[in-house]
Amino acid sequence: MKRSILLLITVIAMTSANGQSIIDGLRYSQENTTGTARFNALSGAFGALGGDLSAIAINPAGGAVFLRNEASISAGVTDTDNESLYFGTLAKSLSSDVNLNQVGGVFVFDNVDENSNWKKFTLGINYNNTQNFENELFIAGTGNNSISNYFLEQAQGLPLNLLELQGSESISDLYNFLGENQGTRAQNAFLGYQGFIFDPVEPNNSNNTQYISNVAPGSFNQEYALVSEGYSGKYTLNLATQYTDDFFFGINLNSHIIDYKQSTYLAESNINQGSTIRNIGFENNLSVLGSGFSAQVGAIAKVANNLRLGLTYDTPTWFTISEETTQYLETQRTVNGQIRTAVIDPNVLNIYEDYDLKTPGKLAASAAYIFGQSGLISFDYSYKDYSEITFKPTSDPVFAAENSFIGNTLQGASTFRVGGEYRLSELSLRAGYRYEESPYSDKQIMDDLNGYSFGFGYSFGNYYVDASFVRTEQERQQQLYNIGLTDRALVNTVNNNFVFTFGLKL
């Protein structure tokens, strides 16, 4: 980023939406549960198996499969490798992170009445990391569209007197006022005007509403950096029971959290004839906190000696989300043959009104075949309709338009997972495969996800250690901005995740 420290001197309450988009809805709707190492080694194909603390997050009936009290903790190391292609220029970036994947325990209460069909009850408490947002993306190339259009398009239609400083008014004062009364569009237009990116068609008319760019058409050297960090997680209270020897039932009450930070910086230069603006640097910072609630119900049935079937329904998740932003703009222009620099740094922290987000529910079916004490093979299928992502209140015209766009752009997506385990005395060898359909109707925007996994575990009786490796790969189009500079880069992302678990059987 251009600057390492931001001075936050003013806090404002925004009255208009901060451009919540389909990207935000997807970010909080997709889950990539990175729980225990055993769960990861089988690519999460645990819906009909149970007996694992992360498996409870897939099917709550899995809690009743435990025979003894058990606790585990899992940590992971994640490497994210991004490769971008922008107007023929290839760029690479790599980020790494260490995080807590899972921690929790389950308590088994056997029924003292041996004649009852209800064999036992279990209580589980568990935390699972559902998304790791640590990421660094770098895009570079020479395009034919300028970031100046981002500011110009938002300025058109706004009166000039809104963008000009009055009397002793400071940059911070007017930026603050525009945020409180006009919204982010006016703030962006103000930055562009104060940075000399565009001029009014009628400079002496305070009611002027049309503007002309000071950046001439041509080619533009651009470097775009996106750095994000944070996570989403799910705290689960699991209640489960076993009926006879063949049926397991469970329910989860889930509390969700979101902690996400993102910074973007675009550096652009040009030597186009007729341009007075030669260099533009534009920084945006976003901070998000969210909390939500969901529930799950599930069942597992032993339909034959070695065959198990599972079924789970996840309700939608209802989030309340808070956002804060800061911005910064720097330009260089030629005036009478001299280079002059303009720095527009409002030093204002924009605090937006909380909004609600409903992410879609999910239906999952699973099957597992147990080869006695020697191993198992498991298959999971799930379906989630991403077109049901909904920003609220729906009476807000901005949200209503975005919800309509989501409904026309996203689709229902299926996920397939298969995993297997082979046991050699106390040693277990594991492997899995995962295929997830794109949530977009147009797969050129985001392609399907593919991944594989393997791992091992060793039991020492009352405790065990597990390790796993997971690799996923997905290709997508990264749009730089949603207005003006809407060019896209082709990005291929490879995630490598190493997970280690220590567990106790009590």
C-alpha positions as CSV (number, residue, x, y, z in Angstrom):
1,M,0.0,0.0,0.0
2,K,1.0,3.6,-0.6
3,R,0.9,4.4,3.1
4,S,1.5,2.2,6.2
5,I,-0.4,4.4,8.7
6,L,-3.7,6.1,8.4
7,L,-4.6,9.0,10.7
8,L,-8.3,8.7,11.6
9,I,-9.5,12.0,13.0
10,T,-13.2,12.0,12.2
11,V,-15.9,9.4,12.6
12,I,-19.1,9.9,10.5
13,A,-22.4,8.0,10.3
14,M,-23.3,7.3,6.7
15,T,-26.9,7.4,5.5
16,S,-26.5,5.5,2.3
17,A,-25.2,2.1,1.4
18,N,-21.5,1.5,0.8
19,G,-22.1,-0.2,-2.6
20,Q,-22.6,-3.7,-1.2
21,S,-22.2,-6.0,-4.1
22,I,-22.5,-9.6,-5.3
23,I,-18.8,-10.1,-4.4
24,D,-19.6,-9.2,-0.7
25,G,-22.6,-11.6,-0.7
26,L,-20.5,-14.4,-2.1
27,R,-17.6,-13.8,0.3
28,Y,-19.8,-14.4,3.3
29,S,-22.0,-17.2,1.7
30,Q,-19.3,-19.6,0.7
31,E,-17.7,-21.9,3.3
32,N,-14.4,-23.7,3.2
33,T,-14.4,-25.5,6.5
34,T,-10.8,-26.1,7.5
35,G,-11.4,-28.2,10.6
36,T,-9.6,-31.2,11.9
37,A,-6.9,-32.9,9.9
38,R,-8.9,-36.1,9.5
39,F,-11.8,-34.1,8.1
40,N,-9.6,-32.3,5.6
41,A,-7.8,-35.4,4.6
42,L,-11.1,-36.9,3.4
43,S,-12.0,-33.6,1.6
44,G,-14.8,-33.1,4.1
45,A,-16.8,-36.2,3.0
46,F,-18.1,-36.9,6.5
47,G,-21.8,-36.5,6.3
48,A,-22.6,-40.1,6.9
49,L,-19.7,-40.9,9.2
50,G,-19.7,-38.6,12.2
51,G,-17.3,-39.3,15.0
52,D,-15.2,-36.2,14.2
53,L,-15.7,-32.8,15.7
54,S,-15.6,-31.0,12.3
55,A,-18.0,-33.6,10.9
56,I,-20.5,-32.2,13.4
57,A,-20.4,-29.0,11.3
58,I,-21.5,-31.1,8.3
59,N,-24.1,-33.3,9.9
60,P,-25.2,-32.7,13.6
61,A,-26.2,-36.3,13.9
62,G,-22.5,-37.1,13.8
63,G,-22.2,-36.1,17.5
64,A,-24.1,-39.2,18.5
65,V,-21.6,-41.5,16.8
66,F,-18.9,-40.7,19.4
67,L,-18.4,-43.6,21.9
68,R,-16.4,-41.6,24.4
69,N,-15.8,-38.1,25.5
70,E,-13.4,-36.4,23.1
71,A,-11.6,-33.1,22.6
72,S,-9.3,-31.9,19.9
73,I,-7.5,-28.8,18.6
74,S,-6.4,-28.1,15.1
75,A,-4.1,-25.6,13.6
76,G,-3.3,-24.9,9.9
77,V,-0.8,-23.3,7.6
78,T,-2.3,-21.8,4.4
79,D,-0.5,-20.7,1.3
80,T,-2.4,-18.8,-1.4
81,D,-0.7,-18.5,-4.8
82,N,-2.4,-16.1,-7.2
83,E,-1.4,-15.8,-10.9
84,S,-3.0,-12.9,-12.8
85,L,-3.1,-12.1,-16.6
86,Y,-4.1,-8.5,-17.5
87,F,-3.8,-7.3,-21.1
88,G,-1.1,-9.9,-21.8
89,T,1.0,-9.2,-18.6
90,L,1.5,-12.1,-16.2
91,A,1.9,-11.3,-12.5
92,K,2.3,-13.6,-9.5
93,S,1.8,-13.1,-5.7
94,L,2.0,-15.4,-2.7
95,S,0.7,-15.1,0.9
96,S,0.9,-17.4,3.9
97,D,-1.0,-17.5,7.2
98,V,-1.1,-19.6,10.3
99,N,-4.5,-20.0,11.9
100,L,-6.6,-21.9,14.4
101,N,-8.8,-24.3,12.4
102,Q,-10.8,-26.0,15.1
103,V,-11.1,-26.5,18.8
104,G,-13.9,-28.2,20.7
105,G,-15.1,-31.2,22.6
106,V,-18.0,-33.7,22.9
107,F,-19.5,-35.3,26.0
108,V,-21.2,-38.7,25.8
109,F,-24.0,-39.5,28.2
110,D,-25.0,-43.2,28.1
111,N,-28.6,-44.0,29.0
112,V,-28.5,-45.9,32.3
113,D,-31.7,-47.7,31.3
114,E,-30.3,-50.5,29.2
115,N,-33.9,-51.5,28.0
116,S,-34.5,-48.1,26.4
117,N,-34.2,-47.6,22.6
118,W,-32.5,-44.3,23.2
119,K,-29.0,-45.5,23.8
120,K,-27.2,-42.2,24.5
121,F,-27.2,-38.4,24.3
122,T,-24.3,-36.2,23.4
123,L,-23.4,-32.6,23.9
124,G,-20.8,-31.0,21.7
125,I,-19.2,-27.5,21.7
126,N,-17.0,-26.7,18.8
127,Y,-15.4,-23.9,16.8
128,N,-14.6,-24.3,13.1
129,N,-12.8,-21.8,10.8
130,T,-15.1,-21.5,7.7
131,Q,-13.0,-19.0,5.7
132,N,-9.5,-17.7,5.8
133,F,-9.4,-14.3,4.1
134,E,-5.6,-13.9,4.1
135,N,-4.7,-13.0,0.5
136,E,-2.4,-10.9,-1.7
137,L,-3.3,-10.2,-5.3
138,F,-1.1,-8.2,-7.7
139,I,-2.3,-7.2,-11.2
140,A,-0.2,-5.3,-13.7
141,G,-0.5,-4.4,-17.4
142,T,-1.1,-1.7,-20.0
143,G,-4.8,-1.1,-20.7
144,N,-6.9,1.4,-22.7
145,N,-9.2,2.4,-19.9
146,S,-8.3,4.9,-17.1
147,I,-9.2,5.1,-13.4
148,S,-10.1,8.7,-14.2
149,N,-13.4,7.3,-15.6
150,Y,-14.2,5.9,-12.1
151,F,-14.3,9.5,-10.7
152,L,-15.8,11.2,-13.8
153,E,-18.8,8.9,-14.1
154,Q,-19.8,9.5,-10.5
155,A,-19.4,13.2,-10.8
156,Q,-21.8,13.6,-13.8
157,G,-25.0,15.0,-12.6
158,L,-23.7,16.5,-9.3
159,P,-23.7,20.3,-9.0
160,L,-20.3,21.9,-8.9
161,N,-21.0,23.7,-5.6
162,L,-21.0,20.4,-3.9
163,L,-17.4,19.6,-4.9
164,E,-15.8,23.0,-4.2
165,L,-14.5,24.1,-0.8
166,Q,-16.4,27.0,0.7
167,G,-14.7,29.7,2.8
168,S,-12.4,28.1,5.5
169,E,-13.8,24.6,4.8
170,S,-11.2,21.9,4.8
171,I,-10.9,18.7,2.7
172,S,-12.0,16.7,5.7
173,D,-14.9,19.0,6.4
174,L,-16.4,18.7,3.0
175,Y,-15.6,15.0,2.5
176,N,-17.4,14.4,5.9
177,F,-20.4,16.5,4.9
178,L,-20.8,14.7,1.6
179,G,-20.6,11.4,3.3
180,E,-23.3,12.3,5.8
181,N,-25.6,13.9,3.2
182,Q,-24.9,12.6,-0.3
183,G,-23.1,9.3,0.1
184,T,-20.1,7.6,-1.3
185,R,-20.7,8.6,-4.9
186,A,-20.3,12.3,-4.0
187,Q,-17.3,11.6,-1.9
188,N,-15.6,9.8,-4.9
189,A,-16.5,12.7,-7.2
190,F,-15.1,15.2,-4.7
191,L,-11.8,13.3,-4.5
192,G,-11.5,13.3,-8.3
193,Y,-12.3,17.0,-8.6
194,Q,-9.9,18.1,-5.9
195,G,-7.3,15.9,-7.6
196,F,-7.8,17.8,-10.9
197,I,-8.8,14.6,-12.7
198,F,-11.7,16.4,-14.3
199,D,-13.0,20.0,-14.8
200,P,-16.5,21.4,-15.0
201,V,-17.8,22.1,-18.5
202,E,-19.0,25.5,-17.2
203,P,-16.4,26.5,-14.5
204,N,-18.1,29.8,-13.6
205,N,-21.5,28.1,-13.0
206,S,-21.9,26.7,-9.5
207,N,-24.9,24.7,-10.8
208,N,-22.8,23.0,-13.5
209,T,-23.5,19.3,-13.5
210,Q,-21.4,18.1,-16.5
211,Y,-17.6,17.4,-16.4
212,I,-14.8,16.7,-18.8
213,S,-11.7,14.6,-18.1
214,N,-8.2,15.9,-17.9
215,V,-6.9,12.4,-18.9
216,A,-6.7,11.9,-22.7
217,P,-7.6,8.6,-24.3
218,G,-4.7,6.2,-25.0
219,S,-2.8,3.6,-23.1
220,F,-2.4,3.4,-19.4
221,N,0.2,1.6,-17.3
222,Q,-1.6,0.2,-14.3
223,E,-0.6,-1.7,-11.2
224,Y,-3.3,-2.9,-8.9
225,A,-2.7,-4.5,-5.5
226,L,-5.3,-6.1,-3.2
227,V,-4.4,-7.3,0.3
228,S,-6.9,-8.9,2.6
229,E,-6.8,-10.6,6.0
230,G,-9.2,-12.0,8.5
231,Y,-11.5,-15.0,8.8
232,S,-15.0,-16.2,9.2
233,G,-15.9,-18.8,11.9
234,K,-18.7,-20.8,13.3
235,Y,-19.3,-21.7,16.9
236,T,-21.6,-24.7,17.3
237,L,-23.7,-26.1,20.1
238,N,-24.5,-29.7,19.1
239,L,-27.2,-31.9,20.7
240,A,-27.4,-35.4,19.4
241,T,-28.9,-38.8,20.3
242,Q,-28.8,-42.4,19.2
243,Y,-32.0,-44.4,18.7
244,T,-31.4,-48.2,18.8
245,D,-28.2,-49.3,17.1
246,D,-29.1,-47.9,13.7
247,F,-30.3,-44.3,13.9
248,F,-28.6,-41.0,14.9
249,F,-30.2,-37.6,15.1
250,G,-28.8,-34.2,15.9
251,I,-29.3,-30.4,15.8
252,N,-26.8,-27.6,15.7
253,L,-27.3,-24.0,16.9
254,N,-24.6,-22.0,15.2
255,S,-23.2,-18.5,16.0
256,H,-21.2,-17.0,13.1
257,I,-18.6,-14.3,13.1
258,I,-16.9,-12.3,10.4
259,D,-13.7,-10.3,10.7
260,Y,-12.5,-9.0,7.3
261,K,-10.1,-6.3,6.2
262,Q,-9.2,-5.3,2.7
263,S,-6.9,-2.7,1.2
264,T,-6.6,-1.9,-2.5
265,Y,-4.2,0.5,-4.3
266,L,-4.1,1.4,-7.9
267,A,-1.2,3.2,-9.5
268,E,-1.7,4.5,-13.0
269,S,0.6,6.5,-15.4
270,N,0.2,7.7,-18.9
271,I,2.1,9.8,-21.5
272,N,-0.9,10.4,-23.7
273,Q,-0.9,13.5,-25.8
274,G,-3.4,16.0,-24.4
275,S,-3.3,14.6,-20.8
276,T,-2.5,17.1,-18.0
277,I,-2.8,14.3,-15.4
278,R,0.2,11.9,-15.7
279,N,0.0,9.8,-12.5
280,I,-2.9,8.7,-10.3
281,G,-2.6,6.7,-7.0
282,F,-5.9,5.6,-5.4
283,E,-6.2,3.8,-2.1
284,N,-9.4,2.2,-0.5
285,N,-9.5,0.5,2.8
286,L,-12.4,-1.6,4.1
287,S,-13.0,-3.1,7.6
288,V,-15.9,-5.5,8.2
289,L,-17.3,-7.0,11.4
290,G,-20.3,-9.3,11.3
291,S,-22.3,-11.8,13.4
292,G,-25.0,-14.2,12.4
293,F,-27.1,-17.2,13.4
294,S,-28.0,-20.5,11.7
295,A,-29.3,-23.9,12.6
296,Q,-28.8,-27.4,11.2
297,V,-30.7,-30.7,11.6
298,G,-29.4,-34.0,10.5
299,A,-29.8,-37.8,10.6
300,I,-27.6,-40.8,10.0
301,A,-29.0,-44.3,9.4
302,K,-27.3,-47.7,9.3
303,V,-29.2,-49.3,6.5
304,A,-27.0,-52.4,6.3
305,N,-24.2,-53.9,8.3
306,N,-21.6,-51.7,6.7
307,L,-23.6,-49.0,4.9
308,R,-24.6,-45.7,6.4
309,L,-26.7,-42.9,4.9
310,G,-26.9,-39.3,6.0
311,L,-29.1,-36.3,5.4
312,T,-28.7,-32.7,6.6
313,Y,-30.5,-29.4,6.2
314,D,-28.8,-26.1,6.9
315,T,-31.0,-23.1,7.4
316,P,-30.0,-19.8,5.8
317,T,-27.6,-17.7,7.9
318,W,-28.8,-14.3,9.0
319,F,-26.0,-11.8,9.4
320,T,-25.8,-8.3,10.7
321,I,-22.8,-6.5,9.2
322,S,-20.9,-3.3,10.1
323,E,-18.5,-1.6,7.7
324,E,-15.9,1.2,7.9
325,T,-13.9,2.7,5.0
326,T,-11.1,5.2,4.4
327,Q,-9.8,6.6,1.1
328,Y,-6.8,8.4,-0.3
329,L,-5.9,10.0,-3.7
330,E,-2.7,11.4,-5.1
331,T,-2.2,12.8,-8.6
332,Q,0.5,14.4,-10.6
333,R,-0.2,16.9,-13.3
334,T,1.7,19.0,-15.8
335,V,1.2,22.8,-15.4
336,N,3.2,25.1,-17.7
337,G,5.7,22.4,-18.2
338,Q,6.1,21.7,-14.4
339,I,5.0,18.6,-12.5
340,R,2.7,19.4,-9.5
341,T,1.5,16.9,-7.0
342,A,-1.9,16.9,-5.3
343,V,-2.6,14.8,-2.2
344,I,-6.2,14.5,-1.2
345,D,-6.2,12.7,2.2
346,P,-9.5,13.4,4.0
347,N,-8.4,11.5,7.2
348,V,-12.0,10.5,7.7
349,L,-13.2,7.2,8.9
350,N,-16.6,6.4,7.2
351,I,-18.8,4.4,9.5
352,Y,-21.8,3.0,7.7
353,E,-25.2,2.0,9.0
354,D,-25.4,-1.7,9.8
355,Y,-27.1,-3.8,7.1
356,D,-28.5,-7.4,7.1
357,L,-27.5,-10.2,4.8
358,K,-29.3,-13.6,4.4
359,T,-27.0,-16.2,2.9
360,P,-28.6,-19.4,1.4
361,G,-29.4,-22.6,3.1
362,K,-28.0,-25.9,2.1
363,L,-29.3,-29.5,1.6
364,A,-26.8,-32.4,1.8
365,A,-27.0,-36.2,1.3
366,S,-24.2,-38.6,2.0
367,A,-23.3,-42.3,2.1
368,A,-20.4,-44.2,3.6
369,Y,-19.3,-47.9,3.4
370,I,-17.3,-49.2,6.3
371,F,-14.9,-52.1,5.7
372,G,-14.9,-53.5,9.2
373,Q,-11.8,-52.3,11.1
374,S,-9.7,-51.9,7.9
375,G,-11.1,-48.8,6.4
376,L,-14.0,-46.9,4.8
377,I,-15.1,-44.9,1.7
378,S,-17.5,-41.9,1.9
379,F,-19.4,-39.7,-0.5
380,D,-21.1,-36.4,0.1
381,Y,-23.4,-34.3,-2.1
382,S,-24.7,-30.9,-1.2
383,Y,-26.7,-28.2,-3.0
384,K,-26.8,-24.4,-2.3
385,D,-28.7,-21.8,-4.3
386,Y,-26.6,-18.7,-4.4
387,S,-29.2,-16.7,-6.2
388,E,-31.1,-16.5,-2.9
389,I,-28.4,-14.2,-1.3
390,T,-30.4,-11.2,-0.1
391,F,-29.3,-7.8,1.2
392,K,-31.7,-6.2,3.6
393,P,-33.7,-4.1,4.1
394,T,-35.2,-5.0,0.7
395,S,-37.1,-1.7,0.7
396,D,-33.8,0.0,0.1
397,P,-33.7,0.7,-3.7
398,V,-29.9,0.1,-3.8
399,F,-30.3,-3.3,-2.1
400,A,-33.4,-4.1,-4.2
401,A,-31.4,-3.5,-7.4
402,E,-28.4,-5.6,-6.2
403,N,-30.7,-8.5,-5.1
404,S,-32.3,-8.5,-8.5
405,F,-28.8,-8.6,-10.1
406,I,-27.8,-11.4,-7.8
407,G,-30.9,-13.4,-8.8
408,N,-30.1,-13.0,-12.5
409,T,-26.3,-13.7,-12.2
410,L,-25.9,-16.5,-9.6
411,Q,-27.2,-20.0,-9.6
412,G,-27.6,-23.1,-7.6
413,A,-24.3,-25.0,-7.2
414,S,-23.6,-28.6,-6.3
415,T,-20.6,-29.9,-4.4
416,F,-19.3,-33.4,-4.6
417,R,-16.8,-34.8,-2.0
418,V,-15.4,-38.3,-1.8
419,G,-12.9,-39.6,0.8
420,G,-11.4,-42.8,1.9
421,E,-9.4,-44.2,4.8
422,Y,-7.3,-47.3,5.2
423,R,-6.1,-48.5,8.6
424,L,-2.9,-50.4,9.4
425,S,-3.2,-51.2,13.0
426,E,-2.8,-47.8,14.8
427,L,-1.9,-45.9,11.6
428,S,-4.6,-44.5,9.3
429,L,-3.9,-43.4,5.7
430,R,-6.4,-41.0,4.1
431,A,-7.2,-39.3,0.8
432,G,-10.1,-37.3,-0.8
433,Y,-11.3,-35.3,-3.7
434,R,-13.6,-32.3,-3.9
435,Y,-15.5,-30.7,-6.8
436,E,-17.6,-27.6,-6.4
437,E,-19.6,-25.9,-9.2
438,S,-19.3,-22.2,-9.8
439,P,-22.0,-20.1,-8.2
440,Y,-22.1,-18.0,-11.4
441,S,-24.3,-18.8,-14.3
442,D,-21.5,-17.6,-16.5
443,K,-18.4,-19.7,-15.7
444,Q,-16.1,-17.3,-17.4
445,I,-16.6,-15.0,-14.3
446,M,-15.7,-17.8,-11.9
447,D,-15.0,-21.4,-12.9
448,D,-15.6,-24.6,-11.0
449,L,-13.3,-25.5,-8.0
450,N,-11.3,-28.7,-7.9
451,G,-9.3,-30.0,-5.0
452,Y,-7.6,-33.1,-3.6
453,S,-6.3,-34.1,-0.2
454,F,-4.4,-36.7,1.7
455,G,-3.1,-37.3,5.2
456,F,-2.5,-39.7,8.0
457,G,-3.3,-40.3,11.6
458,Y,-1.8,-42.3,14.5
459,S,-3.6,-43.4,17.6
460,F,-1.8,-43.7,20.9
461,G,-4.8,-45.1,22.7
462,N,-6.1,-42.2,24.8
463,Y,-4.8,-39.6,22.4
464,Y,-4.0,-39.2,18.7
465,V,-2.3,-37.0,16.2
466,D,-3.4,-36.3,12.6
467,A,-1.9,-34.4,9.7
468,S,-3.3,-33.5,6.3
469,F,-2.6,-31.6,3.1
470,V,-5.4,-30.0,0.9
471,R,-4.9,-28.4,-2.5
472,T,-7.7,-26.5,-4.3
473,E,-7.6,-24.5,-7.6
474,Q,-10.0,-22.1,-9.1
475,E,-10.0,-19.6,-12.0
476,R,-12.0,-16.4,-12.0
477,Q,-12.2,-12.9,-13.5
478,Q,-11.2,-10.1,-11.1
479,Q,-12.9,-6.8,-12.0
480,L,-10.9,-3.8,-10.8
481,Y,-13.8,-1.5,-10.0
482,N,-17.6,-1.6,-10.5
483,I,-17.7,1.8,-12.2
484,G,-15.5,3.4,-14.8
485,L,-12.4,1.1,-14.8
486,T,-14.3,-2.1,-15.1
487,D,-11.6,-4.1,-16.9
488,R,-11.0,-7.6,-15.7
489,A,-7.9,-9.7,-15.0
490,L,-7.9,-13.5,-15.3
491,V,-6.8,-14.8,-11.9
492,N,-5.9,-18.4,-11.1
493,T,-5.8,-19.2,-7.4
494,V,-4.2,-22.2,-5.8
495,N,-4.7,-22.8,-2.1
496,N,-2.4,-25.2,-0.2
497,N,-3.5,-26.0,3.4
498,F,-1.6,-28.0,5.9
499,V,-3.5,-29.0,9.0
500,F,-2.4,-30.7,12.2
501,T,-4.7,-32.0,15.0
502,F,-4.1,-33.2,18.5
503,G,-7.0,-35.1,20.1
504,L,-7.8,-36.7,23.5
505,K,-10.3,-39.5,24.2
506,L,-11.4,-39.2,27.8
